Amino acid sequence: MFRNVVLRILLSPFALIYGIIISLINFSYDTGLLKSSRFSIPVIGVGNLSIGGAGKTPHIEYLIDLLKDYINVATLSRGYKRETSGFRLVQYHDTALTVGDEPLQYRRKFRDIVVAVAESRAYAIPQIIQNYPETQTILLDDAFQHRSVQPGLNIMLTAYDMLFTDDYLLPAGRLREWRSGYKRAAIIIVSKCPPDLDENTKNAIKLKINPTKNQHVYFSCYQYDHPYNFFNREQKILLDESLSIILLSAIANTEYLLTYLEQHVQSINEIEYEDHHVFDRHDIEKISKIFSNLESNRKLILTTEKDAMRLDLHKDLLEKMNIPVYVLPIKVKFLAEEGFAFEKDIKEFLLNFMA
């Protein structure tokens, strides 16, 4: 803890310089010196103030599940760490290298929606409408700081164990802009909460956030389903106390996941990489060696859905090595029946939208 405090103090001058630059950019948008594009269809932005780990992907999927049976939905992402550039419609046969892991996950889980990637969202939205004129709403993935597009509805996430109110600007902390940026959001979701979070704690968090009179604050948690076989999605397994797992992850934060797994399996061995790490053959050989050396009668590799999109690049090799890899799916659940109120907010925005 002391080391973190000292490091934060040392980095604070750089954070101040960064903050001044961000303030100038936001001031330019707020005063009209820089223009934000608005569009004739409803655009919903989902993002956060910090770098990763708040659960944008499962919340986007929650919205897709909510809307896809009623209206034509499209998602638009940057396509982080892809090796292509420009506007691209994501196809089922794409890879994490061509479109990024999260857009590929949307494409493979929801085959009836439009999924696109582009660095410039202001350019990409007209392209989506031109290619798919029947599109009725667009979900912007991780676009809170990208103000070249002004969403009709901004949803901001903040993780329960790392609230933006307790964080600091980069590089001293994880914030991509000043805390005051939260005021641009119409909805704030405190994500990754304990499922049994009590009302007193929720009220204390709301006091820290200090929402404006027009903002709604909701609390969500994760629900984990039974892991499915990486090579055969129809084959599932139950987690139990006789099972030893190797948790293979390259995501921003595994603490919430580890808390869940510790309650369901005998032992956990971690192989952890930086967020969005692109696995190579050396990684696969390392994973295979660790798996072989693990002494257990029942053992397997467990990974996340996002990581599975990047592991897919080495699917043939993993199958040849006969390594049992399972994928743990997650869904968002709102606490205390708050999902009804959240869904009402979304539906009212769509019904009342005016270009």
C-alpha positions as a Python dict, from the first residue, in 0.01 Angstrom:
ca = {
    (1, 'M'): (0, 0, 0),
    (2, 'F'): (279, 245, 97),
    (3, 'R'): (459, 167, -229),
    (4, 'N'): (144, 245, -427),
    (5, 'V'): (104, 578, -251),
    (6, 'V'): (466, 674, -321),
    (7, 'L'): (433, 571, -685),
    (8, 'R'): (113, 773, -721),
    (9, 'I'): (285, 1082, -578),
    (10, 'L'): (578, 1039, -817),
    (11, 'L'): (346, 1004, -1115),
    (12, 'S'): (110, 1287, -1016),
    (13, 'P'): (290, 1557, -1226),
    (14, 'F'): (242, 1344, -1537),
    (15, 'A'): (-121, 1283, -1441),
    (16, 'L'): (-171, 1659, -1410),
    (17, 'I'): (-28, 1722, -1758),
    (18, 'Y'): (-248, 1445, -1897),
    (19, 'G'): (-551, 1591, -1716),
    (20, 'I'): (-489, 1937, -1862),
    (21, 'I'): (-482, 1793, -2214),
    (22, 'I'): (-804, 1600, -2155),
    (23, 'S'): (-968, 1909, -2007),
    (24, 'L'): (-882, 2113, -2316),
    (25, 'I'): (-1030, 1845, -2542),
    (26, 'N'): (-1350, 1823, -2338),
    (27, 'F'): (-1372, 2202, -2320),
    (28, 'S'): (-1349, 2216, -2699),
    (29, 'Y'): (-1641, 1973, -2732),
    (30, 'D'): (-1845, 2143, -2460),
    (31, 'T'): (-1810, 2485, -2624),
    (32, 'G'): (-1856, 2366, -2981),
    (33, 'L'): (-1500, 2428, -3097),
    (34, 'L'): (-1493, 2057, -3179),
    (35, 'K'): (-1810, 1913, -3324),
    (36, 'S'): (-1986, 1595, -3212),
    (37, 'S'): (-2190, 1411, -3473),
    (38, 'R'): (-2551, 1316, -3404),
    (39, 'F'): (-2747, 1069, -3610),
    (40, 'S'): (-3104, 1004, -3714),
    (41, 'I'): (-3122, 669, -3532),
    (42, 'P'): (-3082, 611, -3158),
    (43, 'V'): (-2723, 551, -3051),
    (44, 'I'): (-2646, 404, -2707),
    (45, 'G'): (-2292, 438, -2574),
    (46, 'V'): (-2154, 196, -2314),
    (47, 'G'): (-1821, 280, -2154),
    (48, 'N'): (-1640, 385, -1841),
    (49, 'L'): (-1397, 643, -1709),
    (50, 'S'): (-1122, 392, -1634),
    (51, 'I'): (-910, 158, -1844),
    (52, 'G'): (-1079, -182, -1861),
    (53, 'G'): (-1219, -419, -1605),
    (54, 'A'): (-1568, -274, -1556),
    (55, 'G'): (-1756, -531, -1765),
    (56, 'K'): (-1850, -347, -2083),
    (57, 'T'): (-1875, -663, -2294),
    (58, 'P'): (-2134, -853, -2084),
    (59, 'H'): (-2339, -535, -2043),
    (60, 'I'): (-2340, -483, -2421),
    (61, 'E'): (-2457, -844, -2451),
    (62, 'Y'): (-2731, -774, -2197),
    (63, 'L'): (-2856, -492, -2419),
    (64, 'I'): (-2835, -710, -2731),
    (65, 'D'): (-3040, -981, -2559),
    (66, 'L'): (-3292, -720, -2446),
    (67, 'L'): (-3342, -563, -2789),
    (68, 'K'): (-3259, -810, -3066),
    (69, 'D'): (-3601, -980, -3079),
    (70, 'Y'): (-3781, -648, -3123),
    (71, 'I'): (-3559, -417, -3327),
    (72, 'N'): (-3261, -442, -3561),
    (73, 'V'): (-2947, -394, -3350),
    (74, 'A'): (-2592, -313, -3455),
    (75, 'T'): (-2278, -291, -3244),
    (76, 'L'): (-1978, -75, -3324),
    (77, 'S'): (-1637, -122, -3163),
    (78, 'R'): (-1288, 2, -3227),
    (79, 'G'): (-1157, -353, -3268),
    (80, 'Y'): (-873, -321, -3019),
    (81, 'K'): (-546, -496, -3122),
    (82, 'R'): (-674, -602, -3463),
    (83, 'E'): (-424, -608, -3749),
    (84, 'T'): (-664, -451, -3997),
    (85, 'S'): (-771, -89, -4021),
    (86, 'G'): (-1066, 119, -4132),
    (87, 'F'): (-1433, 27, -4137),
    (88, 'R'): (-1506, -346, -4142),
    (89, 'L'): (-1820, -553, -4102),
    (90, 'V'): (-1743, -849, -3877),
    (91, 'Q'): (-1807, -1194, -4023),
    (92, 'Y'): (-1837, -1526, -3842),
    (93, 'H'): (-1516, -1656, -4001),
    (94, 'D'): (-1312, -1354, -3888),
    (95, 'T'): (-1047, -1389, -3619),
    (96, 'A'): (-937, -1180, -3323),
    (97, 'L'): (-650, -1056, -3541),
    (98, 'T'): (-881, -923, -3812),
    (99, 'V'): (-1152, -765, -3595),
    (100, 'G'): (-1056, -785, -3226),
    (101, 'D'): (-1174, -1028, -2959),
    (102, 'E'): (-1488, -853, -2832),
    (103, 'P'): (-1648, -781, -3173),
    (104, 'L'): (-1577, -1141, -3275),
    (105, 'Q'): (-1748, -1258, -2958),
    (106, 'Y'): (-2059, -1052, -3044),
    (107, 'R'): (-2062, -1190, -3398),
    (108, 'R'): (-2039, -1554, -3292),
    (109, 'K'): (-2291, -1529, -3010),
    (110, 'F'): (-2549, -1317, -3194),
    (111, 'R'): (-2562, -1414, -3559),
    (112, 'D'): (-2864, -1200, -3647),
    (113, 'I'): (-2720, -861, -3554),
    (114, 'V'): (-2481, -631, -3738),
    (115, 'V'): (-2132, -610, -3588),
    (116, 'A'): (-1879, -356, -3716),
    (117, 'V'): (-1538, -218, -3621),
    (118, 'A'): (-1374, 112, -3707),
    (119, 'E'): (-1134, 361, -3554),
    (120, 'S'): (-1363, 649, -3647),
    (121, 'R'): (-1711, 599, -3510),
    (122, 'A'): (-1836, 917, -3681),
    (123, 'Y'): (-1738, 766, -4016),
    (124, 'A'): (-1855, 412, -3933),
    (125, 'I'): (-2214, 488, -3831),
    (126, 'P'): (-2314, 619, -4178),
    (127, 'Q'): (-2143, 313, -4327),
    (128, 'I'): (-2355, 82, -4112),
    (129, 'I'): (-2673, 266, -4211),
    (130, 'Q'): (-2572, 257, -4578),
    (131, 'N'): (-2499, -117, -4571),
    (132, 'Y'): (-2793, -203, -4344),
    (133, 'P'): (-3062, 68, -4378),
    (134, 'E'): (-3299, -140, -4166),
    (135, 'T'): (-3075, -82, -3859),
    (136, 'Q'): (-3281, 71, -3578),
    (137, 'T'): (-3026, 126, -3302),
    (138, 'I'): (-2648, 117, -3265),
    (139, 'L'): (-2461, 16, -2949),
    (140, 'L'): (-2125, 189, -2917),
    (141, 'D'): (-1873, -25, -2731),
    (142, 'D'): (-1624, 163, -2510),
    (143, 'A'): (-1698, 507, -2652),
    (144, 'F'): (-1739, 723, -2342),
    (145, 'Q'): (-1425, 929, -2410),
    (146, 'H'): (-1465, 935, -2789),
    (147, 'R'): (-1677, 1245, -2819),
    (148, 'S'): (-1673, 1276, -3198),
    (149, 'V'): (-2010, 1098, -3174),
    (150, 'Q'): (-2273, 1216, -2926),
    (151, 'P'): (-2484, 915, -2820),
    (152, 'G'): (-2849, 975, -2750),
    (153, 'L'): (-2798, 776, -2430),
    (154, 'N'): (-2471, 736, -2240),
    (155, 'I'): (-2430, 440, -2001),
    (156, 'M'): (-2125, 455, -1776),
    (157, 'L'): (-1991, 155, -1583),
    (158, 'T'): (-1780, 164, -1270),
    (159, 'A'): (-1660, -150, -1094),
    (160, 'Y'): (-1768, -206, -734),
    (161, 'D'): (-1413, -280, -619),
    (162, 'M'): (-1263, 17, -808),
    (163, 'L'): (-1514, 301, -810),
    (164, 'F'): (-1419, 598, -1023),
    (165, 'T'): (-1467, 814, -713),
    (166, 'D'): (-1166, 640, -553),
    (167, 'D'): (-943, 641, -860),
    (168, 'Y'): (-688, 881, -1010),
    (169, 'L'): (-590, 1003, -1355),
    (170, 'L'): (-347, 808, -1568),
    (171, 'P'): (-67, 728, -1512),
    (172, 'A'): (-106, 772, -1137),
    (173, 'G'): (-432, 574, -1149),
    (174, 'R'): (-664, 416, -1404),
    (175, 'L'): (-889, 708, -1500),
    (176, 'R'): (-888, 818, -1864),
    (177, 'E'): (-1035, 1159, -1772),
    (178, 'W'): (-1130, 1361, -1463),
    (179, 'R'): (-1393, 1212, -1234),
    (180, 'S'): (-1633, 1493, -1327),
    (181, 'G'): (-1678, 1325, -1666),
    (182, 'Y'): (-1940, 1102, -1505),
    (183, 'K'): (-2192, 1385, -1546),
    (184, 'R'): (-2221, 1307, -1919),
    (185, 'A'): (-2384, 973, -1837),
    (186, 'A'): (-2760, 932, -1814),
    (187, 'I'): (-2721, 591, -1647),
    (188, 'I'): (-2444, 479, -1412),
    (189, 'I'): (-2404, 108, -1341),
    (190, 'V'): (-2195, -13, -1050),
    (191, 'S'): (-2081, -346, -1191),
    (192, 'K'): (-1928, -664, -1045),
    (193, 'C'): (-2113, -622, -716),
    (194, 'P'): (-2147, -901, -460),
    (195, 'P'): (-2486, -1065, -532),
    (196, 'D'): (-2595, -1004, -172),
    (197, 'L'): (-2502, -636, -160),
    (198, 'D'): (-2718, -466, 104),
    (199, 'E'): (-2914, -143, 70),
    (200, 'N'): (-2699, 48, 319),
    (201, 'T'): (-2386, -17, 113),
    (202, 'K'): (-2567, 74, -207),
    (203, 'N'): (-2683, 402, -56),
    (204, 'A'): (-2329, 479, 65),
    (205, 'I'): (-2197, 423, -289),
    (206, 'K'): (-2466, 649, -432),
    (207, 'L'): (-2361, 923, -189),
    (208, 'K'): (-2000, 889, -310),
    (209, 'I'): (-2107, 904, -674),
    (210, 'N'): (-2338, 1199, -606),
    (211, 'P'): (-2556, 1154, -915),
    (212, 'T'): (-2728, 1453, -1070),
    (213, 'K'): (-3107, 1469, -1047),
    (214, 'N'): (-3140, 1329, -1400),
    (215, 'Q'): (-2905, 1035, -1353),
    (216, 'H'): (-3011, 684, -1257),
    (217, 'V'): (-2774, 456, -1066),
    (218, 'Y'): (-2806, 76, -1086),
    (219, 'F'): (-2610, -217, -942),
    (220, 'S'): (-2524, -535, -1130),
    (221, 'C'): (-2339, -860, -1072),
    (222, 'Y'): (-2223, -1152, -1284),
    (223, 'Q'): (-2394, -1487, -1320),
    (224, 'Y'): (-2172, -1771, -1439),
    (225, 'D'): (-2314, -2057, -1641),
    (226, 'H'): (-2174, -2410, -1675),
    (227, 'P'): (-1843, -2413, -1866),
    (228, 'Y'): (-1862, -2555, -2217),
    (229, 'N'): (-1601, -2744, -2415),
    (230, 'F'): (-1386, -2518, -2630),
    (231, 'F'): (-1398, -2775, -2913),
    (232, 'N'): (-1765, -2870, -2872),
    (233, 'R'): (-1995, -2606, -2729),
    (234, 'E'): (-2271, -2861, -2664),
    (235, 'Q'): (-2055, -3046, -2413),
    (236, 'K'): (-2072, -2886, -2068),
    (237, 'I'): (-1924, -2965, -1730),
    (238, 'L'): (-2021, -2898, -1370),
    (239, 'L'): (-1765, -2733, -1146),
    (240, 'D'): (-1719, -2925, -822),
    (241, 'E'): (-1473, -2971, -536),
    (242, 'S'): (-1296, -3266, -700),
    (243, 'L'): (-1182, -3051, -991),
    (244, 'S'): (-846, -2878, -1029),
    (245, 'I'): (-837, -2602, -1287),
    (246, 'I'): (-578, -2391, -1459),
    (247, 'L'): (-733, -2049, -1510),
    (248, 'L'): (-600, -1905, -1835),
    (249, 'S'): (-683, -1535, -1860),
    (250, 'A'): (-578, -1218, -2036),
    (251, 'I'): (-840, -980, -1900),
    (252, 'A'): (-811, -660, -1697),
    (253, 'N'): (-920, -801, -1360),
    (254, 'T'): (-970, -1161, -1242),
    (255, 'E'): (-1054, -1101, -874),
    (256, 'Y'): (-1431, -1134, -919),
    (257, 'L'): (-1386, -1452, -1122),
    (258, 'L'): (-1143, -1601, -871),
    (259, 'T'): (-1384, -1535, -584),
    (260, 'Y'): (-1648, -1734, -769),
    (261, 'L'): (-1418, -2023, -862),
    (262, 'E'): (-1274, -2058, -512),
    (263, 'Q'): (-1622, -2154, -394),
    (264, 'H'): (-1668, -2426, -656),
    (265, 'V'): (-1340, -2610, -729),
    (266, 'Q'): (-1066, -2786, -538),
    (267, 'S'): (-771, -2579, -658),
    (268, 'I'): (-690, -2297, -898),
    (269, 'N'): (-362, -2243, -1079),
    (270, 'E'): (-337, -1916, -1269),
    (271, 'I'): (-176, -1841, -1603),
    (272, 'E'): (-230, -1469, -1639),
    (273, 'Y'): (-138, -1231, -1921),
    (274, 'E'): (-202, -863, -1984),
    (275, 'D'): (-547, -761, -2107),
    (276, 'H'): (-615, -858, -2473),
    (277, 'H'): (-288, -1056, -2497),
    (278, 'V'): (-261, -1236, -2830),
    (279, 'F'): (-154, -1592, -2757),
    (280, 'D'): (133, -1737, -2962),
    (281, 'R'): (273, -2087, -3005),
    (282, 'H'): (514, -2035, -2714),
    (283, 'D'): (219, -1958, -2486),
    (284, 'I'): (39, -2275, -2598),
    (285, 'E'): (348, -2486, -2528),
    (286, 'K'): (380, -2325, -2184),
    (287, 'I'): (12, -2396, -2110),
    (288, 'S'): (56, -2757, -2219),
    (289, 'K'): (360, -2803, -1994),
    (290, 'I'): (186, -2656, -1689),
    (291, 'F'): (-118, -2873, -1753),
    (292, 'S'): (96, -3189, -1782),
    (293, 'N'): (277, -3111, -1456),
    (294, 'L'): (-43, -3053, -1259),
    (295, 'E'): (-101, -3352, -1033),
    (296, 'S'): (-473, -3418, -1021),
    (297, 'N'): (-715, -3691, -1119),
    (298, 'R'): (-957, -3433, -1261),
    (299, 'K'): (-806, -3130, -1424),
    (300, 'L'): (-877, -2890, -1710),
    (301, 'I'): (-795, -2550, -1853),
    (302, 'L'): (-1064, -2288, -1788),
    (303, 'T'): (-1078, -1959, -1975),
    (304, 'T'): (-1314, -1669, -2039),
    (305, 'E'): (-1525, -1614, -2349),
    (306, 'K'): (-1314, -1316, -2453),
    (307, 'D'): (-992, -1514, -2414),
    (308, 'A'): (-1144, -1799, -2613),
    (309, 'M'): (-1170, -1567, -2914),
    (310, 'R'): (-791, -1530, -2912),
    (311, 'L'): (-723, -1894, -2825),
    (312, 'D'): (-924, -1983, -3133),
    (313, 'L'): (-618, -1889, -3339),
    (314, 'H'): (-452, -2205, -3201),
    (315, 'K'): (-754, -2433, -3185),
    (316, 'D'): (-604, -2704, -3405),
    (317, 'L'): (-283, -2712, -3202),
    (318, 'L'): (-469, -2733, -2871),
    (319, 'E'): (-684, -3015, -3004),
    (320, 'K'): (-375, -3198, -3133),
    (321, 'M'): (-214, -3166, -2788),
    (322, 'N'): (-532, -3315, -2640),
    (323, 'I'): (-564, -3039, -2381),
    (324, 'P'): (-915, -3013, -2229),
    (325, 'V'): (-1009, -2645, -2255),
    (326, 'Y'): (-1341, -2517, -2122),
    (327, 'V'): (-1497, -2173, -2153),
    (328, 'L'): (-1687, -2006, -1868),
    (329, 'P'): (-1981, -1795, -1994),
    (330, 'I'): (-2109, -1499, -1796),
    (331, 'K'): (-2426, -1292, -1792),
    (332, 'V'): (-2519, -970, -1620),
    (333, 'K'): (-2785, -966, -1352),
    (334, 'F'): (-2915, -649, -1187),
    (335, 'L'): (-2957, -654, -810),
    (336, 'A'): (-3291, -631, -630),
    (337, 'E'): (-3500, -645, -947),
    (338, 'E'): (-3335, -325, -1073),
    (339, 'G'): (-3324, -483, -1418),
    (340, 'F'): (-3689, -387, -1473),
    (341, 'A'): (-3614, -20, -1408),
    (342, 'F'): (-3300, -28, -1622),
    (343, 'E'): (-3485, -192, -1912),
    (344, 'K'): (-3764, 65, -1876),
    (345, 'D'): (-3505, 343, -1914),
    (346, 'I'): (-3373, 184, -2234),
    (347, 'K'): (-3718, 129, -2383),
    (348, 'E'): (-3833, 483, -2297),
    (349, 'F'): (-3523, 626, -2463),
    (350, 'L'): (-3591, 427, -2781),
    (351, 'L'): (-3962, 507, -2786),
    (352, 'N'): (-3911, 879, -2724),
    (353, 'F'): (-3610, 920, -2951),
    (354, 'M'): (-3629, 1215, -3187),
    (355, 'A'): (-3363, 1273, -3453),
}
